[in-house]
Amino acid sequence: MECTLCNTTLHNKVDEFYFICDCCGAYVKYKKYYLNSEEEKERYKEHNNDIDNPGYQKFTSPITTAILENQSPEELGLDYGCGTGPVISKQLMDNGYQVILHDPYFNLNEDFVNYSYDYIFSCEVFEHFYNPKQEIEMLLKILKPEGRLYIMTHLYTIDIDFANWYYRNDPTHVFIYTSKTIEYITDKYNLVTEKLTARVIIVSKK
């Protein structure tokens, strides 16, 4: 099996379900444990993504706040993987921002690739990518020069008990990032890291 980001052959098994990539540092799920599309969709329906829920608004607020600080209402944004409750888009639109939504299960919009975006945000989505290389390259293709990519995902660090970690134990999570993975991505695609925390990554095109 190869890493779905850097195409390196995977040899080091973390456990029955995951390999660790020696090249990019990602934790990659063994493909035989992928859910099928119906199973995956049903799992997503279990998420409580109520756009009017203050707790959900607070959870997504690091991305919302960063966009409000860095982007203007005149610019065009893409909510990639907006899910059943596009809370960030709702709050941005309430502030006069222009946002296009796309989600393969809950808001299919095949036309989204025909626009160029000043910023793209993806909240709790990157860990679901079966082919992160393909997804990232597609997003960067439709992102304008100097445009920003806002990512919310939980990076793995060595102080986390991987076996019992909620991210590892979500059956829809197939690709888990580390700081080394983000460094690989920024180096490979010539990106500037503007913010890198355990939960929020902001990168821009040079």
C-alpha positions in Angstrom: 0.0 0.0 0.0 1.2 3.5 -0.8 0.7 6.8 1.1 -2.2 8.6 -0.5 -0.4 11.9 -0.2 3.2 11.3 -1.2 3.0 7.9 -2.9 5.6 6.4 -0.6 5.3 2.6 0.0 4.1 2.1 3.5 5.9 -0.4 5.7 5.5 0.7 9.3 2.2 -0.4 10.8 1.1 1.5 13.9 -1.7 -1.0 14.6 -4.1 -3.2 12.6 -5.7 -0.1 11.0 -3.0 2.4 10.4 0.4 2.8 8.8 2.8 5.7 9.5 4.4 7.3 6.4 8.2 7.6 6.7 8.2 10.4 4.1 5.4 12.8 5.1 4.7 11.6 8.7 1.0 11.0 8.1 -1.0 8.2 9.7 -2.8 6.4 6.8 -5.6 4.0 7.3 -5.4 0.5 5.6 -7.7 0.6 2.6 -9.5 -2.5 3.5 -11.1 -0.7 6.5 -12.6 2.2 4.4 -16.3 2.5 4.7 -18.4 2.4 1.6 -20.2 5.5 0.5 -23.5 4.6 2.1 -21.9 3.7 5.4 -19.9 6.9 5.4 -23.0 9.0 4.6 -25.0 7.4 7.5 -22.1 8.1 9.9 -22.1 11.8 8.9 -25.8 12.0 9.5 -25.0 11.2 13.2 -23.1 14.5 13.6 -24.9 17.2 15.4 -24.1 20.1 13.1 -26.9 22.6 14.1 -25.9 26.0 12.7 -27.8 27.7 15.5 -26.1 25.8 18.3 -23.7 28.1 20.3 -21.4 25.1 21.0 -21.0 24.3 17.4 -20.5 28.0 16.5 -17.8 28.2 19.2 -16.1 25.0 17.9 -15.8 26.4 14.4 -15.1 29.9 15.5 -11.3 29.8 14.9 -11.9 29.5 11.2 -14.8 32.0 11.1 -12.8 34.5 13.1 -9.7 34.1 10.9 -11.7 34.6 7.7 -13.4 37.7 9.1 -10.0 39.1 10.1 -8.2 38.3 6.8 -10.7 38.4 4.0 -13.2 41.0 2.8 -16.9 40.6 1.8 -16.0 41.4 -1.8 -13.8 38.3 -2.1 -15.2 34.9 -3.1 -14.8 31.9 -0.7 -15.5 28.2 -1.0 -16.8 26.1 1.8 -15.3 22.7 0.8 -17.1 19.9 2.5 -19.8 22.0 4.1 -21.7 19.0 5.5 -25.2 19.1 6.9 -24.7 22.3 8.9 -22.6 24.9 7.1 -22.2 27.1 10.2 -19.1 29.0 9.0 -20.7 29.9 5.7 -23.9 31.0 7.5 -22.0 33.3 9.8 -19.9 34.7 6.9 -23.0 35.3 4.8 -24.7 37.1 7.7 -21.8 39.5 7.5 -22.2 40.0 3.8 -19.6 37.6 2.5 -19.9 35.6 -0.7 -19.4 31.9 -0.2 -20.0 29.0 -2.6 -20.8 25.7 -0.8 -19.9 22.1 -1.9 -20.3 18.8 -0.2 -20.4 15.5 -2.2 -23.1 14.0 0.1 -25.2 16.9 1.4 -24.7 19.9 -1.0 -23.5 18.6 -4.3 -22.3 21.5 -6.5 -20.4 20.2 -9.5 -20.0 23.8 -10.7 -17.7 24.9 -7.9 -14.6 24.0 -9.9 -15.4 26.6 -12.5 -14.6 29.5 -10.2 -11.4 31.0 -8.8 -11.4 31.7 -5.1 -9.7 34.2 -2.8 -10.0 31.8 0.0 -11.1 28.2 0.6 -12.0 26.7 4.0 -12.5 23.1 5.0 -13.6 22.4 8.5 -13.1 18.8 9.8 -12.8 17.5 6.3 -9.2 16.8 5.4 -9.0 13.7 7.6 -11.7 12.2 5.4 -9.8 12.5 2.1 -9.2 9.1 0.5 -6.8 10.8 -1.9 -5.4 13.9 -0.2 -2.9 14.5 -3.0 -5.6 14.8 -5.6 -7.9 16.8 -3.3 -5.2 19.3 -2.3 -3.9 19.8 -5.9 -7.5 20.4 -7.1 -8.1 23.0 -4.3 -4.8 24.8 -5.0 -5.7 24.9 -8.7 -8.9 26.9 -8.1 -7.3 29.1 -5.4 -6.0 32.5 -6.6 -2.4 33.5 -6.3 -1.9 34.8 -2.7 -5.2 33.1 -1.8 -5.6 31.4 1.6 -6.5 27.9 2.5 -8.1 27.5 5.9 -8.0 24.0 7.4 -9.5 22.7 10.6 -8.3 19.2 11.5 -6.7 17.7 14.6 -3.0 17.1 14.1 -1.5 14.0 15.9 1.4 14.6 18.3 3.4 12.0 20.2 1.9 12.9 23.5 -1.5 11.6 22.3 -2.5 8.0 23.1 -3.1 7.0 19.5 -4.9 3.7 20.3 -7.6 5.5 22.3 -7.7 8.8 20.4 -11.1 9.9 19.2 -9.7 10.9 15.8 -8.2 7.5 15.3 -11.4 5.7 16.3 -13.7 7.5 14.0 -14.3 5.1 11.2 -14.7 7.8 8.6 -11.2 9.2 9.3 -8.7 7.7 6.9 -5.8 10.2 6.8 -4.4 11.8 9.9 -1.9 14.7 9.7 1.1 15.7 11.8 3.2 18.9 11.7 5.6 17.0 9.5 2.7 16.3 7.0 1.9 20.0 6.9 5.5 20.8 6.3 5.6 18.3 3.5 2.6 19.9 1.9 3.9 23.4 2.2 7.3 22.5 0.8 5.9 20.4 -2.1 3.4 23.0 -3.2 5.4 26.2 -2.4 3.0 27.5 0.2 3.4 29.9 3.0 2.4 28.8 6.5 0.5 31.7 8.2 -0.8 29.7 11.2 -0.1 26.2 12.5 -1.7 25.0 15.7 -3.0 21.6 16.8 -6.4 22.3 15.3 -6.0 25.2 12.7 -3.8 25.5 9.7 -3.7 28.5 7.4 -1.5 28.5 4.3 -1.3 30.8 1.3 -0.1 30.5 -2.2 3.0 32.5 -3.1 
